[in-house]
């Protein structure tokens, strides 16, 4: 359950708020079909990752590469994968700071918000995967109310906005799938989490459930935004998932979108806490150390000091997100497939030599 919550939390955290707008810009109201295409791609890639990790069940991907390809290959992979996880977490935490400044604390400086986020991050991540897993499980259960809040805007929904289906053919849908790829990225944490699973036989079912949960959440939010806003109107909102809540009114609360953003900080945190841990794990593996806390402290200081020197804008963060999509395609899709083919040919070669 904790493995499912970690992986699904990493996926749901980065690109959910802007996903409907990105899909609408790529394929109009047909963009929701791109979510289904990426879901199928993600399921395939996740199952490939599980099959690869079964070849070396007691070690991470770094141990597997060092065992089958040599120590230097494992070293290069540790550097690249560590940088990827750091890049992923950095984009997540800086995007969160931008959301906090826009919706909650416009007069508070970015370095101070970064510090406020890093303190609980270190408290959770320093205790290892067991505490991270419990935290992800807690976030999952306390966030179950969020989908029900989006049922209320359906009173003003116009379902005809979704018709006709495939207005311009499949090409825009494939473009929308590319736009949804960033939101579905994050399955690479399986490469680090797999050896720590108590029931490795259920890993395949775990990745299926986590990806399906993410797909259903993305599909729900996207369809609600598509039927609430007109096809042209939705393209004018950067975070339509938040804007759709503005017309909801309660007697005991005036602006529910502010409560939503405040509460969603828990979900946002799952974009950087597990990935920063994975980054420090790679650094510890390079150094031959079991304790990841010293690399975590160094990473904590670099982020705290670096924010005083540079803080990306929304446009810069979006640009980095596009590069993250390319990196994710290489780390989470291409690398496991190449490894699976390599191990398959290796086994076939050994069988041929024995016969």
NUVEXVEX-641999 format. One line per field, with one value per residue (C-alpha): residue number from 0; residue in three letters; z, x, y. Coordinates in nm, 4 decimals. Example, Ala and Ser with C-alpha at 12.3 -4.5 7.8 and 13.67 -1.06 7.14 Angstrom:
<pagus>
i c(0  1)
aa c(ALA  SER)
Z c(0.7800  0.7140)
X c(1.2300  1.3670)
Y c(-0.4500  -0.1060)
</pagus>
This chain:
<pagus>
i c(0  1  2  3  4  5  6  7  8  9  10  11  12  13  14  15  16  17  18  19  20  21  22  23  24  25  26  27  28  29  30  31  32  33  34  35  36  37  38  39  40  41  42  43  44  45  46  47  48  49  50  51  52  53  54  55  56  57  58  59  60  61  62  63  64  65  66  67  68  69  70  71  72  73  74  75  76  77  78  79  80  81  82  83  84  85  86  87  88  89  90  91  92  93  94  95  96  97  98  99  100  101  102  103  104  105  106  107  108  109  110  111  112  113  114  115  116  117  118  119  120  121  122  123  124  125  126  127  128  129  130  131  132  133  134  135  136  137  138  139  140  141  142  143  144  145  146  147  148  149  150  151  152  153  154  155  156  157  158  159  160  161  162  163  164  165  166  167  168  169  170  171  172  173  174  175  176  177  178  179  180  181  182  183  184  185  186  187  188  189  190  191  192  193  194  195  196  197  198  199  200  201  202  203  204  205  206  207  208  209  210  211  212  213  214  215  216  217  218  219  220  221  222  223  224  225  226  227  228  229  230  231  232  233  234  235  236  237  238  239  240  241  242  243  244  245  246  247  248  249  250  251  252  253  254  255  256  257  258  259  260  261  262  263  264  265  266  267  268  269  270  271  272  273  274  275  276  277  278  279  280  281  282  283  284  285  286  287  288  289  290  291  292  293  294  295  296  297  298  299  300  301  302  303  304  305  306  307  308  309  310  311  312  313  314  315  316  317  318  319  320  321  322  323  324  325  326  327  328  329  330  331  332  333  334  335  336  337  338  339  340  341  342  343  344  345  346  347  348  349  350  351  352  353  354)
aa c(UNK  UNK  UNK  UNK  UNK  UNK  UNK  UNK  UNK  UNK  UNK  UNK  UNK  UNK  UNK  UNK  UNK  UNK  UNK  UNK  UNK  UNK  UNK  UNK  UNK  UNK  UNK  UNK  UNK  UNK  UNK  UNK  UNK  UNK  UNK  UNK  UNK  UNK  UNK  UNK  UNK  UNK  UNK  UNK  UNK  UNK  UNK  UNK  UNK  UNK  UNK  UNK  UNK  UNK  UNK  UNK  UNK  UNK  UNK  UNK  UNK  UNK  UNK  UNK  UNK  UNK  UNK  UNK  UNK  UNK  UNK  UNK  UNK  UNK  UNK  UNK  UNK  UNK  UNK  UNK  UNK  UNK  UNK  UNK  UNK  UNK  UNK  UNK  UNK  UNK  UNK  UNK  UNK  UNK  UNK  UNK  UNK  UNK  UNK  UNK  UNK  UNK  UNK  UNK  UNK  UNK  UNK  UNK  UNK  UNK  UNK  UNK  UNK  UNK  UNK  UNK  UNK  UNK  UNK  UNK  UNK  UNK  UNK  UNK  UNK  UNK  UNK  UNK  UNK  UNK  UNK  UNK  UNK  UNK  UNK  UNK  UNK  UNK  UNK  UNK  UNK  UNK  UNK  UNK  UNK  UNK  UNK  UNK  UNK  UNK  UNK  UNK  UNK  UNK  UNK  UNK  UNK  UNK  UNK  UNK  UNK  UNK  UNK  UNK  UNK  UNK  UNK  UNK  UNK  UNK  UNK  UNK  UNK  UNK  UNK  UNK  UNK  UNK  UNK  UNK  UNK  UNK  UNK  UNK  UNK  UNK  UNK  UNK  UNK  UNK  UNK  UNK  UNK  UNK  UNK  UNK  UNK  UNK  UNK  UNK  UNK  UNK  UNK  UNK  UNK  UNK  UNK  UNK  UNK  UNK  UNK  UNK  UNK  UNK  UNK  UNK  UNK  UNK  UNK  UNK  UNK  UNK  UNK  UNK  UNK  UNK  UNK  UNK  UNK  UNK  UNK  UNK  UNK  UNK  UNK  UNK  UNK  UNK  UNK  UNK  UNK  UNK  UNK  UNK  UNK  UNK  UNK  UNK  UNK  UNK  UNK  UNK  UNK  UNK  UNK  UNK  UNK  UNK  UNK  UNK  UNK  UNK  UNK  UNK  UNK  UNK  UNK  UNK  UNK  UNK  UNK  UNK  UNK  UNK  UNK  UNK  UNK  UNK  UNK  UNK  UNK  UNK  UNK  UNK  UNK  UNK  UNK  UNK  UNK  UNK  UNK  UNK  UNK  UNK  UNK  UNK  UNK  UNK  UNK  UNK  UNK  UNK  UNK  UNK  UNK  UNK  UNK  UNK  UNK  UNK  UNK  UNK  UNK  UNK  UNK  UNK  UNK  UNK  UNK  UNK  UNK  UNK  UNK  UNK  UNK  UNK  UNK  UNK  UNK  UNK  UNK  UNK  UNK  UNK  UNK  UNK  UNK  UNK  UNK  UNK  UNK  UNK  UNK  UNK  UNK  UNK  UNK  UNK  UNK  UNK  UNK  UNK  UNK  UNK  UNK)
Z c(0.0000  0.0849  -0.2434  -0.4337  -0.2455  -0.3045  -0.6781  -0.7328  -0.5164  -0.7203  -1.0406  -0.9127  -0.7684  -1.0539  -1.3437  -1.2280  -1.1883  -1.5392  -1.7154  -1.8536  -2.0041  -2.1662  -2.3098  -2.4404  -2.6162  -2.7860  -2.8827  -2.7601  -2.5727  -2.7255  -2.5043  -2.2391  -2.4731  -2.4506  -2.0818  -2.1743  -2.4278  -2.1769  -1.9147  -2.1446  -2.2177  -1.8465  -1.7579  -2.0163  -1.8967  -1.5310  -1.5954  -1.7901  -1.4913  -1.2617  -1.4964  -1.5070  -1.1283  -1.0889  -1.2380  -0.9264  -0.6579  -0.3627  -0.5197  -0.6886  -1.0551  -0.9671  -0.8132  -1.1131  -1.3593  -1.1528  -1.1361  -1.5031  -1.6780  -1.4464  -1.1688  -1.4023  -1.5717  -1.2308  -1.1391  -1.4529  -1.3986  -1.0354  -1.1444  -1.4194  -1.2182  -0.9135  -1.1259  -1.2755  -0.9343  -0.8121  -1.1235  -1.0695  -0.7042  -0.7767  -1.0370  -0.7947  -0.4973  -0.6986  -0.8681  -0.5223  -0.4075  -0.7103  -0.6302  -0.2665  -0.3666  -0.6213  -0.4127  -0.0445  0.0568  -0.2141  0.0189  0.1505  -0.0066  -0.1998  0.0164  0.3289  0.1713  0.0564  0.4117  0.5498  0.3037  0.3573  0.7349  0.7247  0.4145  0.6056  0.9078  0.6964  0.4474  0.7018  0.8541  0.5320  0.3166  0.6013  0.7245  0.3685  0.2941  0.6049  0.5158  0.1585  0.2963  0.5348  0.2524  0.0428  0.3096  0.4143  0.0471  -0.0327  0.0106  -0.2777  -0.5672  -0.3986  -0.3978  -0.7774  -0.8058  -0.7148  -1.0334  -1.2428  -1.1790  -1.4392  -1.6723  -2.0468  -2.1628  -2.5266  -2.5080  -2.5412  -2.8744  -3.1421  -3.0520  -3.2624  -3.4251  -3.5992  -3.6033  -3.3982  -3.4589  -3.1976  -2.9515  -2.9868  -2.9291  -2.6124  -2.5005  -2.5239  -2.3106  -2.0496  -2.0332  -1.7654  -1.5345  -1.5624  -1.5046  -1.1714  -1.2230  -1.2051  -0.8247  -0.8672  -0.9673  -0.6142  -0.4149  -0.5507  -0.3285  -0.0172  -0.0929  0.1582  -0.0988  -0.4294  -0.5961  -0.5732  -0.7362  -1.0753  -0.9206  -0.7259  -1.0352  -1.2129  -0.9240  -0.8772  -1.2465  -1.2660  -0.9617  -1.1220  -1.4523  -1.2871  -1.0959  -1.4105  -1.6121  -1.3486  -1.3149  -1.6903  -1.7832  -1.5159  -1.6445  -2.0050  -1.9365  -1.7028  -1.9170  -2.2844  -2.5291  -2.5799  -2.2218  -2.0654  -2.2640  -2.0780  -1.7322  -1.6193  -1.3379  -1.4426  -1.1723  -0.9169  -1.1117  -1.1435  -0.7653  -0.7534  -0.8090  -0.5233  -0.2210  0.1334  0.4250  0.6453  0.3898  0.1263  -0.1008  -0.1214  -0.3793  -0.1122  0.1160  -0.1749  -0.2511  0.1173  0.1537  -0.1756  -0.0406  0.1105  -0.2371  -0.3796  -0.1188  -0.2681  -0.5792  -0.3941  -0.0696  -0.2330  -0.5252  -0.3020  -0.0993  -0.4205  -0.5198  -0.1868  -0.2086  -0.5393  -0.3813  -0.0850  -0.3248  -0.5087  -0.1818  -0.0600  0.2476  0.4048  0.5710  0.3380  0.5930  0.5238  0.1470  0.2430  0.4654  0.1832  -0.0578  0.2002  0.2284  -0.1487  -0.1991  0.0893  -0.0287  -0.3998  -0.3674  -0.2597  -0.5863  -0.8327  -0.8236  -1.1530  -1.2801  -1.4010  -1.7612  -1.6614  -1.4495  -1.7432  -1.9699  -1.7209  -1.7115  -2.0868  -2.0404  -1.7525  -1.9879  -2.2222  -1.9324  -1.8000  -2.1403  -2.1354  -1.7712  -1.7234  -2.0672  -2.2849  -2.0203  -1.8742  -2.2226  -2.3300  -2.0088  -2.0535  -2.4079  -2.2929  -2.0131  -2.2461  -2.5036  -2.2251  -2.1042  -2.4594  -2.5209  -2.2063  -2.2996  -2.6479  -2.5004  -2.2677  -2.5530)
X c(0.0000  0.2828  0.4586  0.1377  0.0884  0.4474  0.4420  0.0930  0.1769  0.4875  0.2817  -0.0108  0.2009  0.3837  0.1529  -0.2047  -0.3124  -0.2074  -0.2805  -0.6309  -0.4994  -0.2030  -0.4302  -0.6798  -0.4033  -0.2839  -0.6100  -0.9046  -1.1664  -1.0278  -0.7214  -0.8621  -0.7918  -0.4222  -0.4395  -0.5536  -0.2722  -0.0058  -0.1642  -0.1211  0.2381  0.3083  0.1619  0.3847  0.6952  0.6182  0.5764  0.9035  1.0759  0.9375  1.0584  1.4051  1.4242  1.3262  1.6654  1.8331  1.5615  1.7865  1.9417  1.8476  1.9003  2.2494  2.3395  2.1937  2.4004  2.7165  2.6571  2.5849  2.7693  3.0541  3.1146  3.1850  2.8445  2.6780  2.8734  2.7639  2.4045  2.4145  2.5265  2.2660  1.9765  2.0724  2.0708  1.7361  1.5731  1.7228  1.5923  1.2498  1.2354  1.3696  1.1008  0.8362  0.9451  1.0008  0.6613  0.5083  0.6792  0.5370  0.1866  0.2206  0.3284  0.0484  -0.2400  -0.1433  0.1568  0.2222  0.4266  0.6532  0.9965  1.0787  1.3838  1.1686  0.9036  1.1785  1.3108  0.9626  0.9228  1.2710  1.2378  0.9599  1.1241  1.4421  1.2466  1.0639  1.3362  1.6144  1.4281  1.4281  1.1700  0.9637  0.8664  0.8300  0.5933  0.3853  0.3729  0.2590  -0.0090  -0.1285  -0.1438  -0.3491  -0.6144  -0.6496  -0.6853  -0.9796  -1.2236  -1.0754  -1.2526  -1.5910  -1.5358  -1.5255  -1.8698  -2.0311  -1.9245  -2.0976  -2.4263  -2.3133  -2.1513  -2.2094  -2.1418  -2.1877  -1.8430  -1.6956  -1.8690  -1.7912  -1.5168  -1.1979  -1.2867  -0.9485  -0.8416  -0.5822  -0.2818  -0.3851  -0.4583  -0.1007  0.0166  -0.1944  -0.0360  0.3033  0.1725  0.0466  0.3770  0.5219  0.2248  0.2622  0.6387  0.7678  0.7567  1.1369  1.1152  1.0391  1.4036  1.5019  1.2023  1.1821  1.4445  1.2774  0.9379  0.8298  0.6138  0.7977  0.5532  0.2890  0.5074  0.3374  -0.0065  0.1270  0.2442  -0.0837  -0.2887  -0.0733  -0.0807  -0.4543  -0.5206  -0.3201  -0.5023  -0.8452  -0.7500  -0.6147  -0.9175  -1.1645  -1.0049  -0.9620  -1.3173  -1.4664  -1.2631  -1.3563  -1.7314  -1.7237  -1.5186  -1.5835  -1.3216  -1.1732  -1.2098  -1.0095  -0.7007  -0.6887  -0.6428  -0.3001  -0.4451  -0.8025  -0.8162  -0.8064  -1.0144  -1.3049  -1.3499  -1.3923  -1.7681  -1.8260  -1.9694  -2.0245  -2.1671  -1.8721  -1.5953  -1.5551  -1.2717  -1.2533  -0.9706  -0.7395  -0.8215  -0.7638  -0.4186  -0.3252  -0.4320  -0.2780  0.0659  0.0686  0.0328  0.2900  0.5422  0.5376  0.7046  1.0255  1.0471  1.0730  1.2803  1.5262  1.5617  1.6286  1.8885  2.0710  2.0461  2.2358  2.4994  2.5373  2.5724  2.8504  3.0314  2.9800  2.7904  2.4739  2.3722  2.1994  2.1589  2.4860  2.4133  2.0604  2.2007  2.4262  2.1318  1.9237  2.1893  2.2332  1.8606  1.8316  2.1279  2.0591  1.7120  1.8723  2.0705  1.8097  1.4388  1.2730  0.9592  0.6535  0.7801  1.1258  0.9763  0.7590  1.0634  1.2496  0.9458  0.9748  1.3363  1.2281  0.9862  1.2733  1.4863  1.1963  1.1501  1.5143  1.5336  1.1875  1.1043  1.4135  1.6605  1.4411  1.3503  1.7150  1.8091  1.5353  1.6518  2.0152  1.9380  1.7239  2.0021  2.2509  2.0406  1.9944  2.3675  2.4479  2.1971  2.3499  2.6996  2.5850  2.4244)
Y c(0.0000  0.2393  0.1609  0.2373  0.5648  0.6785  0.6123  0.7530  1.0557  1.1341  1.1236  1.3300  1.6075  1.7795  1.8549  1.8049  2.1682  2.2716  1.9420  2.0274  2.3514  2.1746  1.9056  2.1623  2.3538  2.0346  1.8642  2.0704  1.8710  1.5503  1.5898  1.3555  1.0610  1.1433  1.0488  0.6985  0.6584  0.7608  0.5354  0.2354  0.3406  0.3842  0.0454  -0.1190  0.0661  -0.0077  -0.3793  -0.3796  -0.2155  -0.4862  -0.7602  -0.6043  -0.5730  -0.9392  -1.0282  -0.8850  -0.8728  -0.7873  -0.4788  -0.1549  -0.0775  0.0482  -0.2878  -0.4672  -0.2620  -0.3050  -0.6805  -0.7426  -0.4568  -0.3608  -0.1111  0.1809  0.1398  0.1416  0.4567  0.6417  0.5285  0.6462  0.9931  1.0239  0.8800  1.0881  1.4046  1.3042  1.2598  1.5879  1.7652  1.6104  1.7143  2.0620  2.1288  2.0035  2.2129  2.5323  2.4929  2.4574  2.7786  2.9597  2.8316  2.9366  3.2870  3.3179  3.1854  3.1974  3.4124  3.6734  3.8978  3.6199  3.5762  3.2593  3.1696  3.1798  2.9542  2.7179  2.7008  2.6324  2.3438  2.2003  2.1651  1.8994  1.7499  1.6735  1.5505  1.2922  1.1947  1.1438  0.8474  0.6468  0.4765  0.3347  0.6817  0.8160  0.5280  0.5996  0.9679  0.8913  0.6597  0.9322  1.1873  0.9447  0.8899  1.2539  1.3553  1.1274  1.4168  1.6186  1.4387  1.4916  1.8689  1.8589  1.7055  2.0390  2.2272  1.9605  2.1408  2.3967  2.1434  2.1442  1.7882  1.8889  2.0516  1.7017  1.6374  1.5493  1.3058  1.3084  1.6395  1.6673  1.3036  1.1180  1.3443  1.6083  1.3259  1.1981  1.5544  1.5653  1.2379  1.4040  1.6919  1.4426  1.2560  1.4849  1.4303  1.0533  1.0563  0.9316  0.5553  0.5623  0.5520  0.1797  0.1346  0.2379  0.1116  -0.2450  -0.4153  -0.2697  -0.4243  -0.6885  -0.8696  -0.8462  -1.0851  -0.8143  -0.5480  -0.5881  -0.5438  -0.2461  -0.0579  -0.1373  0.0014  0.3122  0.4020  0.3366  0.5570  0.8371  0.7930  0.8096  1.1255  1.2942  1.1875  1.3104  1.6537  1.6951  1.5975  1.8234  2.1190  2.0376  2.0349  2.3370  2.5760  2.6345  2.4956  2.8424  2.9618  2.6793  2.7771  3.1082  2.9542  2.8375  2.6251  2.5362  2.2666  2.5492  2.8023  2.5604  2.5807  2.9589  2.9470  2.7016  2.8813  2.7648  2.9622  2.8702  2.9399  3.2084  3.0909  2.7144  2.7267  2.8702  2.5779  2.3429  2.4838  2.4788  2.1183  2.0130  2.1077  1.7592  1.6102  1.8503  1.7347  1.3850  1.5244  1.6067  1.4068  1.0583  1.1901  1.3794  1.0601  0.8655  1.1267  1.1000  0.7205  0.7335  0.9591  0.7215  0.4281  0.6117  0.6777  0.3218  0.4424  0.3064  0.6327  0.8787  1.1576  1.3402  1.3724  1.4825  1.7575  1.8798  1.8785  2.0674  2.3400  2.3686  2.4209  2.6674  2.8766  2.8370  2.9909  3.3199  3.3191  3.1919  3.1239  3.0206  3.1893  2.9990  3.0111  2.8906  2.6136  2.5060  2.5066  2.2858  2.0594  2.0026  1.8949  1.6733  1.4987  1.4138  1.2917  1.0834  0.9213  0.8135  0.7002  0.5505  0.4120  0.3640  0.2431  -0.0386  -0.1634  -0.1711  -0.3483  -0.6088  -0.6820  -0.6977  -0.9435  -1.1520  -1.1787  -1.2551  -1.5487  -1.6765  -1.6529  -1.8509  -2.1188  -2.1418  -2.1811  -2.4602  -2.6524)
</pagus>
